[in-house]
């Protein structure tokens, strides 16, 4: 008899966004005339920028000709893309990352989910609460946790991000091995300063820990004082891996491209205490299980770094940031507490005493606006909702008018 991986039975039955979809569908069926505005799931709405489309088309045209056709590409990604990434995203900001430390992938979800495979089953894992669900669920699948009880998996070190600590995790008061950090944060929209991030790098060095730094929303940072990469912090190359994505930066959620930086200095240890190169391990893993991102997609990603591409992509982010500003101002005018909305597409709103699903239902039924209930991101999210700025200006403006009406 073929038996299932028991760890999957520990996972909570359904995924947050399928629960939301079900409630929204039920509401639409009962109210067929309702014009629902979706500010829930963090998916972009603007078309790929013209420069990106040109790169994409050029790549496709090359595939149409025997002389320029490409078959399997390098698993780590084409050098033309890795070199642009290294220069523009890291070296130009004073971060000493080279092209061969970059692994191009089909997105940050796969990489943040897969990376934990490289570590022993009995390591201590620290995860923020609330959190982007993939970090936690993939550790559950790998058997690194006990059962799910009272909103928590046994065996995980939860780092609570609440109003009291400005939604920033505190340094663990015990030793942990693997630390997940995400800034600008999903779901709270909070950011971290260089000094605060330097404390995490210091902790990791002192404790022999590794930081998995998810910078999927880096392009929303407009405050030049904030770090755009963890490698702006001295010594981070020894203790941190960084995940990036073109999804939110350049509208690649459906096109699929991202990358992971694994510095050559980063070491982990085998059971005898001997050093192992994390870079070599990830390279081994990727070359075994991954066959690279399609050539036209890598050409499209390369175009993000062209002169026109940079301008166009920045305009798209500015558009979403303007939406985020409109949302933040409306929420403030209603008198609700919130964080985020600056240097981030997410606004994390205190539902002022209501349970997050109750608040979700209220906004759906009274304003036909879809948000994301904070409870879906962890126990500490139960009194919050997340509103995302990924929609048209017209829809965001209309949604905010409806929200104001429903809540004041
Ligand atoms: N990391 C965070 C924090 C995210 O919010 C998301 C997507 O919403 C991802 C990673 C996944 O990005 P990708 O589309 O590159 O898989």
Boltz pocket constraint, residues with backbone or C-beta under 6 A from the ligand:
constraints:
  - pocket:
      binder: B
      contacts: [[A, 42], [A, 106], [A, 107], [A, 108], [A, 109], [A, 110], [A, 112], [A, 132], [A, 182], [A, 184], [A, 186], [A, 214], [A, 216], [A, 244], [A, 245], [A, 246], [A, 247], [A, 252], [A, 253], [A, 257], [A, 258]]
      max_distance: 6.0
